[in-house]
Amino acid sequence: MGPCAAEGTMGRRAAGLDGARAYIDAGAIAHNLARLRGLLRIDPAGSSATPGAPSAARIWAVVKADAYGHTLAMALPGLAQADGLAVLALGDAYNCRALGWRKPILVMGANFRRADLLDPVLHPLHLIIDRDEQVRELEALHSPHPPQIWLRSRGHLHHAGFAPERYRRAYHRLQPLRRAGRLAGLGHLLHYADAEDPRLLMEEKAAFAQLTGDLPGPLCTQNSAALLVGGEHGAGAAWARCGIALYGVSPLAQMDGAALGLKPAMRLAAPLYGEQHIEAGSRLGYGGLFQAQRNMRIGLLRCGYADGYPRTIGEDCSVLIDGRLCPIVGRVSMDAISVDLSHHPDAGPGAMATLWGAEGLPIEHVARSAGTIPAQLCTALTARVPRLPAAG
């Protein structure tokens, strides 16, 4: 092997191109954003709003966890029509600005001191407030670029947020700052505990309405699941927070994104690097959990749990090779997955397999087989899996 060939091989390995890779489709993200915005244009009676009229609510595109594992840089072109980005921390907001985002940013888990809020680069900035110490920092803040504040109710989730009495107390402490122009606005925010269940969703929505009914301010309550269960649940809200559905993944149990009009934004793929022929009765893989009932041709995929593929999949999981499902057999190992090629004679080393994100193999199916949710699969892909743009 000459020097150029060796350098080429090393370069491919350094880029992860001899192993698993994830193809990211910004066009699919743009499609999903438009789909969700269309749901916000439907009024409670079920009729569409006047064409060209503004939607009932603006959309926060949630890009936590590096855009749910799709990477912010690759997802951002598909989110150009979003009204704002929602991130976890102030550092994430700086990343968005560095990538050219100039519209509002919502920081959902802000640990800050008032000095952190003086940087004009961050603005227009929205902050979720869920603790008394944050209120104290805002009371001491004097900035030419005041942030918009969203008070978070702990609701039924009980993860973060103010209990009802403390919520009202925090509101009345911050309202004078808003009137004095020291805050750009003061609104109400709720993160639903179970937006998939229409009954529980309505119960929590009613409790929140009772809490905030006599407290003026815009609402931010909607998320992907609530919007897909019924757009009317967001009626009257100023902003909707859309996360996993933007990436083409269903937030509703037992439903795939395609059934909701969504397109997958990530396709996980890996090459076949070898094959084995095993006889009936032979055991395969760590622990010998799989025993062949017949003579089999086994393909070896360059992907494993070190790439983020779940080790806990059931016996119903497959990969796609040239549009044909090939069952996974044996235990997923750190660096390899074994698949049955017995009925796919044309597939061999060098062929590419899709592990999720294509018609016939949605990520939701893999997640159900593994006993988890699709968002965990997306965000669990490790750094050794390069994210590449999908072919146009």
C-alpha beads as a LAMMPS data file, in Angstrom:
LAMMPS data file: protein, C-alpha beads

392 atoms
391 bonds

1 atom types
1 bond types

-500.0 500.0 xlo xhi
-500.0 500.0 ylo yhi
-500.0 500.0 zlo zhi

Masses

1 110.0

Atoms # bond

1 1 1 0.000 0.000 0.000
2 1 1 1.447 3.346 -1.055
3 1 1 1.590 6.438 1.160
4 1 1 -1.480 8.055 -0.448
5 1 1 -3.576 4.930 -0.036
6 1 1 -2.487 4.586 3.573
7 1 1 -3.333 8.218 4.294
8 1 1 -6.737 7.776 2.667
9 1 1 -7.513 4.753 4.816
10 1 1 -6.386 6.535 7.965
11 1 1 -8.487 9.554 7.042
12 1 1 -11.603 7.440 6.579
13 1 1 -11.048 5.756 9.923
14 1 1 -10.446 9.070 11.667
15 1 1 -13.710 10.352 10.225
16 1 1 -15.558 7.209 11.307
17 1 1 -16.400 6.318 7.706
18 1 1 -15.375 2.684 8.127
19 1 1 -18.054 2.316 10.796
20 1 1 -21.518 3.530 11.664
21 1 1 -22.598 6.977 10.516
22 1 1 -25.763 9.041 10.866
23 1 1 -27.151 10.939 7.893
24 1 1 -28.992 14.125 8.874
25 1 1 -31.705 15.529 6.616
26 1 1 -32.268 19.260 7.210
27 1 1 -35.014 19.199 4.587
28 1 1 -36.957 16.685 6.677
29 1 1 -36.605 18.977 9.701
30 1 1 -37.999 21.883 7.659
31 1 1 -40.910 19.678 6.559
32 1 1 -41.670 18.683 10.155
33 1 1 -41.559 22.276 11.319
34 1 1 -44.074 23.228 8.634
35 1 1 -46.265 20.276 9.630
36 1 1 -46.332 21.365 13.279
37 1 1 -46.975 24.979 12.355
38 1 1 -49.899 23.788 10.274
39 1 1 -51.417 22.168 13.355
40 1 1 -51.174 25.486 15.183
41 1 1 -53.245 27.055 12.412
42 1 1 -56.237 24.859 13.237
43 1 1 -58.811 26.395 15.569
44 1 1 -60.744 24.370 18.213
45 1 1 -63.692 23.959 15.837
46 1 1 -61.429 22.142 13.399
47 1 1 -61.406 24.712 10.614
48 1 1 -58.176 26.064 9.201
49 1 1 -57.202 29.626 9.875
50 1 1 -57.256 32.123 7.048
51 1 1 -54.397 31.366 4.628
52 1 1 -51.511 33.723 5.228
53 1 1 -52.714 34.667 8.702
54 1 1 -50.200 34.355 11.555
55 1 1 -50.287 31.077 13.438
56 1 1 -51.986 30.814 16.803
57 1 1 -48.624 30.516 18.497
58 1 1 -45.003 31.013 17.637
59 1 1 -42.727 27.993 17.745
60 1 1 -39.722 27.377 19.929
61 1 1 -37.597 24.739 18.188
62 1 1 -36.066 22.739 21.031
63 1 1 -32.426 21.947 20.289
64 1 1 -31.338 20.529 23.643
65 1 1 -28.757 17.721 23.675
66 1 1 -27.149 19.035 20.476
67 1 1 -30.476 19.012 18.618
68 1 1 -31.459 15.604 20.004
69 1 1 -28.212 14.091 18.751
70 1 1 -28.582 15.468 15.216
71 1 1 -26.027 18.223 15.992
72 1 1 -27.075 21.858 16.125
73 1 1 -24.973 22.860 13.125
74 1 1 -26.630 20.281 10.861
75 1 1 -30.146 20.823 12.174
76 1 1 -30.096 24.617 12.085
77 1 1 -30.699 25.034 8.321
78 1 1 -33.929 23.076 8.715
79 1 1 -35.034 25.315 11.560
80 1 1 -34.645 28.612 9.726
81 1 1 -38.399 29.273 9.833
82 1 1 -38.705 28.649 13.575
83 1 1 -39.499 31.719 15.657
84 1 1 -36.920 30.892 18.312
85 1 1 -34.601 28.200 19.623
86 1 1 -34.945 26.571 23.045
87 1 1 -31.749 25.395 24.739
88 1 1 -30.791 24.123 28.166
89 1 1 -28.052 26.500 29.323
90 1 1 -26.512 29.900 28.594
91 1 1 -23.508 28.205 27.004
92 1 1 -25.837 26.611 24.460
93 1 1 -27.277 30.045 23.691
94 1 1 -23.785 31.299 22.859
95 1 1 -23.332 28.343 20.492
96 1 1 -26.538 29.283 18.687
97 1 1 -25.373 32.869 18.291
98 1 1 -21.970 31.705 17.038
99 1 1 -23.748 29.694 14.336
100 1 1 -25.589 32.804 13.188
101 1 1 -28.963 32.531 14.936
102 1 1 -30.284 36.055 15.519
103 1 1 -33.875 35.413 16.572
104 1 1 -34.989 34.792 20.192
105 1 1 -33.451 32.077 22.335
106 1 1 -35.200 30.467 25.303
107 1 1 -32.880 29.147 28.028
108 1 1 -34.776 26.409 29.817
109 1 1 -32.414 25.562 32.667
110 1 1 -30.727 28.851 33.394
111 1 1 -28.173 28.933 36.181
112 1 1 -27.102 32.554 36.022
113 1 1 -25.949 35.599 37.888
114 1 1 -27.252 38.958 36.827
115 1 1 -23.849 39.823 35.321
116 1 1 -24.315 36.934 32.864
117 1 1 -27.363 38.651 31.403
118 1 1 -25.610 41.890 30.462
119 1 1 -23.941 40.511 27.327
120 1 1 -25.851 41.966 24.342
121 1 1 -24.817 38.970 22.214
122 1 1 -27.362 36.821 24.047
123 1 1 -30.356 38.983 23.253
124 1 1 -33.210 38.711 22.422
125 1 1 -33.168 36.346 25.379
126 1 1 -35.968 34.495 27.152
127 1 1 -35.409 32.759 30.489
128 1 1 -37.420 30.109 32.333
129 1 1 -37.456 30.907 36.041
130 1 1 -38.223 28.173 38.571
131 1 1 -36.357 29.162 41.771
132 1 1 -36.455 32.033 44.253
133 1 1 -32.738 32.786 43.862
134 1 1 -33.309 33.509 40.172
135 1 1 -36.017 35.986 41.136
136 1 1 -33.557 37.734 43.454
137 1 1 -30.977 38.046 40.689
138 1 1 -33.582 39.600 38.398
139 1 1 -34.641 42.076 41.086
140 1 1 -31.044 43.337 41.109
141 1 1 -30.721 43.398 37.297
142 1 1 -30.482 46.697 35.407
143 1 1 -29.779 46.013 31.746
144 1 1 -30.307 47.928 28.507
145 1 1 -31.334 44.533 27.055
146 1 1 -33.843 43.120 29.546
147 1 1 -34.814 39.451 29.138
148 1 1 -38.310 38.057 28.698
149 1 1 -39.193 35.898 31.718
150 1 1 -41.303 32.751 31.822
151 1 1 -42.380 31.518 35.244
152 1 1 -42.500 27.731 35.366
153 1 1 -45.189 25.949 37.315
154 1 1 -44.142 22.586 38.687
155 1 1 -47.481 21.184 37.488
156 1 1 -47.952 17.432 37.771
157 1 1 -44.402 16.689 36.645
158 1 1 -42.821 17.918 39.901
159 1 1 -39.357 18.137 38.335
160 1 1 -38.782 21.864 38.489
161 1 1 -40.916 24.924 38.937
162 1 1 -42.862 26.770 41.590
163 1 1 -45.603 25.266 43.708
164 1 1 -48.851 27.280 43.384
165 1 1 -48.387 29.657 46.341
166 1 1 -44.727 30.297 45.539
167 1 1 -45.628 30.733 41.872
168 1 1 -48.045 33.538 42.640
169 1 1 -45.573 35.140 45.038
170 1 1 -42.814 35.087 42.406
171 1 1 -45.183 36.573 39.832
172 1 1 -46.094 39.486 42.089
173 1 1 -42.402 40.140 42.821
174 1 1 -41.530 40.274 39.114
175 1 1 -44.548 42.129 37.770
176 1 1 -43.313 45.551 39.010
177 1 1 -40.042 44.949 37.131
178 1 1 -41.990 44.287 33.949
179 1 1 -44.042 47.459 34.394
180 1 1 -40.840 49.433 34.933
181 1 1 -39.316 48.057 31.715
182 1 1 -36.640 46.101 33.578
183 1 1 -38.043 42.893 32.068
184 1 1 -39.129 42.565 28.463
185 1 1 -42.151 40.526 29.497
186 1 1 -43.509 38.098 32.063
187 1 1 -45.287 34.930 30.992
188 1 1 -46.519 31.567 32.260
189 1 1 -44.965 28.230 31.346
190 1 1 -45.983 24.634 32.007
191 1 1 -44.288 21.368 31.037
192 1 1 -46.966 18.682 30.857
193 1 1 -46.375 15.451 32.762
194 1 1 -48.386 13.269 30.359
195 1 1 -49.322 15.066 27.171
196 1 1 -50.011 11.769 25.372
197 1 1 -53.177 11.129 27.394
198 1 1 -55.937 13.605 26.405
199 1 1 -57.738 13.225 29.738
200 1 1 -54.665 13.839 31.892
201 1 1 -53.608 16.623 29.557
202 1 1 -56.925 18.418 30.020
203 1 1 -56.786 17.963 33.798
204 1 1 -53.343 19.537 34.008
205 1 1 -54.278 22.294 31.589
206 1 1 -57.335 23.132 33.726
207 1 1 -55.251 23.255 36.908
208 1 1 -52.759 25.595 35.249
209 1 1 -55.552 27.830 33.970
210 1 1 -56.914 28.084 37.512
211 1 1 -53.461 29.029 38.814
212 1 1 -52.794 31.726 36.196
213 1 1 -56.294 32.905 35.303
214 1 1 -56.065 36.198 37.210
215 1 1 -52.358 36.767 36.430
216 1 1 -51.964 38.611 33.113
217 1 1 -49.267 37.380 30.752
218 1 1 -48.658 35.190 27.687
219 1 1 -48.746 31.401 27.898
220 1 1 -46.211 28.784 26.807
221 1 1 -47.728 25.349 27.396
222 1 1 -47.726 23.347 24.189
223 1 1 -45.190 20.629 23.370
224 1 1 -44.901 18.125 20.514
225 1 1 -47.153 15.504 22.098
226 1 1 -49.841 17.981 23.155
227 1 1 -49.858 19.520 19.708
228 1 1 -50.179 16.159 17.948
229 1 1 -52.861 14.912 20.345
230 1 1 -54.894 18.001 19.456
231 1 1 -53.816 21.471 18.347
232 1 1 -56.736 22.964 20.264
233 1 1 -54.913 22.258 23.521
234 1 1 -52.640 25.167 22.686
235 1 1 -55.449 27.642 22.008
236 1 1 -54.542 30.998 23.500
237 1 1 -50.863 30.171 23.908
238 1 1 -48.288 32.658 22.644
239 1 1 -45.538 30.081 22.121
240 1 1 -45.351 26.313 21.564
241 1 1 -42.247 24.280 22.389
242 1 1 -41.601 21.587 19.788
243 1 1 -38.831 19.070 20.331
244 1 1 -38.662 15.452 19.210
245 1 1 -41.353 15.787 16.514
246 1 1 -39.168 18.308 14.666
247 1 1 -36.773 15.447 14.014
248 1 1 -39.488 13.239 12.540
249 1 1 -40.023 11.104 15.622
250 1 1 -43.403 10.423 17.163
251 1 1 -43.808 11.460 20.806
252 1 1 -46.934 9.278 21.015
253 1 1 -46.661 5.658 22.129
254 1 1 -47.481 2.992 19.553
255 1 1 -47.363 5.500 16.685
256 1 1 -44.590 6.146 14.185
257 1 1 -43.667 9.560 12.849
258 1 1 -44.852 8.704 9.343
259 1 1 -48.392 8.147 10.638
260 1 1 -48.315 11.731 11.940
261 1 1 -47.087 13.228 8.672
262 1 1 -43.487 13.540 9.861
263 1 1 -40.274 12.640 8.031
264 1 1 -37.263 11.087 9.802
265 1 1 -34.332 13.483 10.001
266 1 1 -31.763 10.846 10.980
267 1 1 -30.799 7.629 9.231
268 1 1 -28.313 5.426 11.069
269 1 1 -26.261 3.255 8.736
270 1 1 -23.297 0.900 8.997
271 1 1 -21.291 -1.265 6.579
272 1 1 -21.131 -5.028 6.440
273 1 1 -17.488 -5.911 7.047
274 1 1 -17.552 -9.686 7.102
275 1 1 -19.606 -12.865 6.975
276 1 1 -19.691 -16.232 8.694
277 1 1 -21.352 -19.540 7.806
278 1 1 -22.684 -21.455 10.778
279 1 1 -24.299 -24.878 10.956
280 1 1 -27.610 -25.809 12.523
281 1 1 -27.215 -26.157 16.271
282 1 1 -24.335 -23.674 16.476
283 1 1 -24.507 -20.884 19.032
284 1 1 -23.695 -17.306 18.135
285 1 1 -22.456 -14.272 20.005
286 1 1 -21.589 -13.511 23.619
287 1 1 -23.324 -15.854 26.014
288 1 1 -24.429 -18.075 23.145
289 1 1 -27.964 -16.769 23.506
290 1 1 -28.795 -17.459 19.861
291 1 1 -28.798 -21.012 18.547
292 1 1 -29.184 -21.627 14.822
293 1 1 -32.107 -23.831 13.853
294 1 1 -30.663 -24.290 10.350
295 1 1 -27.504 -23.618 8.392
296 1 1 -27.120 -19.831 8.185
297 1 1 -25.067 -17.150 6.510
298 1 1 -24.310 -14.394 9.012
299 1 1 -23.283 -10.831 8.159
300 1 1 -21.243 -8.691 10.553
301 1 1 -22.073 -4.996 10.842
302 1 1 -19.564 -2.385 12.017
303 1 1 -21.812 -0.964 14.732
304 1 1 -22.463 -1.799 18.371
305 1 1 -23.368 -0.435 21.748
306 1 1 -20.180 1.682 21.782
307 1 1 -21.790 3.587 18.892
308 1 1 -25.013 3.962 20.860
309 1 1 -27.033 1.154 19.326
310 1 1 -29.084 -0.410 22.155
311 1 1 -27.812 -3.700 23.569
312 1 1 -31.280 -4.529 24.914
313 1 1 -33.149 -5.068 21.630
314 1 1 -35.574 -7.950 21.356
315 1 1 -35.734 -10.755 18.821
316 1 1 -38.024 -8.703 16.562
317 1 1 -35.352 -6.232 15.466
318 1 1 -33.888 -6.128 11.952
319 1 1 -31.768 -3.957 9.683
320 1 1 -32.459 -2.969 6.096
321 1 1 -30.068 -3.958 3.310
322 1 1 -31.073 -2.951 -0.212
323 1 1 -34.632 -2.487 0.993
324 1 1 -34.848 -5.963 2.501
325 1 1 -35.224 -6.676 6.224
326 1 1 -32.472 -8.843 7.709
327 1 1 -33.066 -10.008 11.311
328 1 1 -30.490 -9.245 14.005
329 1 1 -29.305 -12.465 15.665
330 1 1 -27.329 -12.904 18.853
331 1 1 -26.370 -10.255 21.350
332 1 1 -25.333 -6.782 20.204
333 1 1 -21.663 -6.390 21.127
334 1 1 -19.507 -3.325 21.652
335 1 1 -18.428 -3.023 18.025
336 1 1 -20.526 -5.445 16.000
337 1 1 -24.033 -6.605 15.196
338 1 1 -24.754 -9.979 13.579
339 1 1 -27.540 -10.259 11.020
340 1 1 -29.077 -13.168 9.146
341 1 1 -28.210 -12.965 5.432
342 1 1 -29.504 -16.440 4.581
343 1 1 -32.286 -15.052 2.412
344 1 1 -30.266 -12.179 0.991
345 1 1 -27.671 -13.831 -1.274
346 1 1 -26.592 -10.587 -2.934
347 1 1 -25.571 -8.871 0.324
348 1 1 -21.960 -9.160 1.369
349 1 1 -19.030 -7.218 2.790
350 1 1 -19.111 -3.607 1.670
351 1 1 -22.913 -3.391 1.536
352 1 1 -24.525 -0.692 3.667
353 1 1 -27.244 -1.466 6.179
354 1 1 -29.768 0.949 7.628
355 1 1 -30.335 0.449 11.352
356 1 1 -33.149 2.987 11.686
357 1 1 -34.655 5.987 9.940
358 1 1 -35.942 4.570 6.647
359 1 1 -39.303 3.426 5.345
360 1 1 -39.912 -0.015 6.768
361 1 1 -37.573 0.514 9.716
362 1 1 -38.647 3.518 11.830
363 1 1 -36.656 4.436 14.908
364 1 1 -39.810 4.016 16.980
365 1 1 -39.796 0.268 16.235
366 1 1 -36.188 -0.105 17.393
367 1 1 -36.963 1.881 20.555
368 1 1 -39.978 -0.278 21.401
369 1 1 -37.920 -3.420 20.861
370 1 1 -35.232 -2.073 23.188
371 1 1 -37.728 -0.999 25.849
372 1 1 -36.877 2.677 25.572
373 1 1 -37.964 5.814 23.708
374 1 1 -36.672 7.127 20.369
375 1 1 -35.276 10.312 21.915
376 1 1 -32.886 8.219 23.986
377 1 1 -31.635 6.428 20.885
378 1 1 -30.987 9.710 19.046
379 1 1 -29.186 11.336 21.949
380 1 1 -27.241 8.203 22.911
381 1 1 -25.284 8.004 19.648
382 1 1 -21.664 8.445 20.639
383 1 1 -19.016 10.779 19.302
384 1 1 -17.490 8.061 17.136
385 1 1 -20.584 8.143 14.902
386 1 1 -20.057 11.007 12.439
387 1 1 -23.099 13.048 11.435
388 1 1 -23.162 13.604 7.701
389 1 1 -25.573 15.517 5.474
390 1 1 -28.167 13.358 3.789
391 1 1 -27.923 13.184 0.029
392 1 1 -30.036 15.865 -1.622

Bonds

1 1 1 2
2 1 2 3
3 1 3 4
4 1 4 5
5 1 5 6
6 1 6 7
7 1 7 8
8 1 8 9
9 1 9 10
10 1 10 11
11 1 11 12
12 1 12 13
13 1 13 14
14 1 14 15
15 1 15 16
16 1 16 17
17 1 17 18
18 1 18 19
19 1 19 20
20 1 20 21
21 1 21 22
22 1 22 23
23 1 23 24
24 1 24 25
25 1 25 26
26 1 26 27
27 1 27 28
28 1 28 29
29 1 29 30
30 1 30 31
31 1 31 32
32 1 32 33
33 1 33 34
34 1 34 35
35 1 35 36
36 1 36 37
37 1 37 38
38 1 38 39
39 1 39 40
40 1 40 41
41 1 41 42
42 1 42 43
43 1 43 44
44 1 44 45
45 1 45 46
46 1 46 47
47 1 47 48
48 1 48 49
49 1 49 50
50 1 50 51
51 1 51 52
52 1 52 53
53 1 53 54
54 1 54 55
55 1 55 56
56 1 56 57
57 1 57 58
58 1 58 59
59 1 59 60
60 1 60 61
61 1 61 62
62 1 62 63
63 1 63 64
64 1 64 65
65 1 65 66
66 1 66 67
67 1 67 68
68 1 68 69
69 1 69 70
70 1 70 71
71 1 71 72
72 1 72 73
73 1 73 74
74 1 74 75
75 1 75 76
76 1 76 77
77 1 77 78
78 1 78 79
79 1 79 80
80 1 80 81
81 1 81 82
82 1 82 83
83 1 83 84
84 1 84 85
85 1 85 86
86 1 86 87
87 1 87 88
88 1 88 89
89 1 89 90
90 1 90 91
91 1 91 92
92 1 92 93
93 1 93 94
94 1 94 95
95 1 95 96
96 1 96 97
97 1 97 98
98 1 98 99
99 1 99 100
100 1 100 101
101 1 101 102
102 1 102 103
103 1 103 104
104 1 104 105
105 1 105 106
106 1 106 107
107 1 107 108
108 1 108 109
109 1 109 110
110 1 110 111
111 1 111 112
112 1 112 113
113 1 113 114
114 1 114 115
115 1 115 116
116 1 116 117
117 1 117 118
118 1 118 119
119 1 119 120
120 1 120 121
121 1 121 122
122 1 122 123
123 1 123 124
124 1 124 125
125 1 125 126
126 1 126 127
127 1 127 128
128 1 128 129
129 1 129 130
130 1 130 131
131 1 131 132
132 1 132 133
133 1 133 134
134 1 134 135
135 1 135 136
136 1 136 137
137 1 137 138
138 1 138 139
139 1 139 140
140 1 140 141
141 1 141 142
142 1 142 143
143 1 143 144
144 1 144 145
145 1 145 146
146 1 146 147
147 1 147 148
148 1 148 149
149 1 149 150
150 1 150 151
151 1 151 152
152 1 152 153
153 1 153 154
154 1 154 155
155 1 155 156
156 1 156 157
157 1 157 158
158 1 158 159
159 1 159 160
160 1 160 161
161 1 161 162
162 1 162 163
163 1 163 164
164 1 164 165
165 1 165 166
166 1 166 167
167 1 167 168
168 1 168 169
169 1 169 170
170 1 170 171
171 1 171 172
172 1 172 173
173 1 173 174
174 1 174 175
175 1 175 176
176 1 176 177
177 1 177 178
178 1 178 179
179 1 179 180
180 1 180 181
181 1 181 182
182 1 182 183
183 1 183 184
184 1 184 185
185 1 185 186
186 1 186 187
187 1 187 188
188 1 188 189
189 1 189 190
190 1 190 191
191 1 191 192
192 1 192 193
193 1 193 194
194 1 194 195
195 1 195 196
196 1 196 197
197 1 197 198
198 1 198 199
199 1 199 200
200 1 200 201
201 1 201 202
202 1 202 203
203 1 203 204
204 1 204 205
205 1 205 206
206 1 206 207
207 1 207 208
208 1 208 209
209 1 209 210
210 1 210 211
211 1 211 212
212 1 212 213
213 1 213 214
214 1 214 215
215 1 215 216
216 1 216 217
217 1 217 218
218 1 218 219
219 1 219 220
220 1 220 221
221 1 221 222
222 1 222 223
223 1 223 224
224 1 224 225
225 1 225 226
226 1 226 227
227 1 227 228
228 1 228 229
229 1 229 230
230 1 230 231
231 1 231 232
232 1 232 233
233 1 233 234
234 1 234 235
235 1 235 236
236 1 236 237
237 1 237 238
238 1 238 239
239 1 239 240
240 1 240 241
241 1 241 242
242 1 242 243
243 1 243 244
244 1 244 245
245 1 245 246
246 1 246 247
247 1 247 248
248 1 248 249
249 1 249 250
250 1 250 251
251 1 251 252
252 1 252 253
253 1 253 254
254 1 254 255
255 1 255 256
256 1 256 257
257 1 257 258
258 1 258 259
259 1 259 260
260 1 260 261
261 1 261 262
262 1 262 263
263 1 263 264
264 1 264 265
265 1 265 266
266 1 266 267
267 1 267 268
268 1 268 269
269 1 269 270
270 1 270 271
271 1 271 272
272 1 272 273
273 1 273 274
274 1 274 275
275 1 275 276
276 1 276 277
277 1 277 278
278 1 278 279
279 1 279 280
280 1 280 281
281 1 281 282
282 1 282 283
283 1 283 284
284 1 284 285
285 1 285 286
286 1 286 287
287 1 287 288
288 1 288 289
289 1 289 290
290 1 290 291
291 1 291 292
292 1 292 293
293 1 293 294
294 1 294 295
295 1 295 296
296 1 296 297
297 1 297 298
298 1 298 299
299 1 299 300
300 1 300 301
301 1 301 302
302 1 302 303
303 1 303 304
304 1 304 305
305 1 305 306
306 1 306 307
307 1 307 308
308 1 308 309
309 1 309 310
310 1 310 311
311 1 311 312
312 1 312 313
313 1 313 314
314 1 314 315
315 1 315 316
316 1 316 317
317 1 317 318
318 1 318 319
319 1 319 320
320 1 320 321
321 1 321 322
322 1 322 323
323 1 323 324
324 1 324 325
325 1 325 326
326 1 326 327
327 1 327 328
328 1 328 329
329 1 329 330
330 1 330 331
331 1 331 332
332 1 332 333
333 1 333 334
334 1 334 335
335 1 335 336
336 1 336 337
337 1 337 338
338 1 338 339
339 1 339 340
340 1 340 341
341 1 341 342
342 1 342 343
343 1 343 344
344 1 344 345
345 1 345 346
346 1 346 347
347 1 347 348
348 1 348 349
349 1 349 350
350 1 350 351
351 1 351 352
352 1 352 353
353 1 353 354
354 1 354 355
355 1 355 356
356 1 356 357
357 1 357 358
358 1 358 359
359 1 359 360
360 1 360 361
361 1 361 362
362 1 362 363
363 1 363 364
364 1 364 365
365 1 365 366
366 1 366 367
367 1 367 368
368 1 368 369
369 1 369 370
370 1 370 371
371 1 371 372
372 1 372 373
373 1 373 374
374 1 374 375
375 1 375 376
376 1 376 377
377 1 377 378
378 1 378 379
379 1 379 380
380 1 380 381
381 1 381 382
382 1 382 383
383 1 383 384
384 1 384 385
385 1 385 386
386 1 386 387
387 1 387 388
388 1 388 389
389 1 389 390
390 1 390 391
391 1 391 392
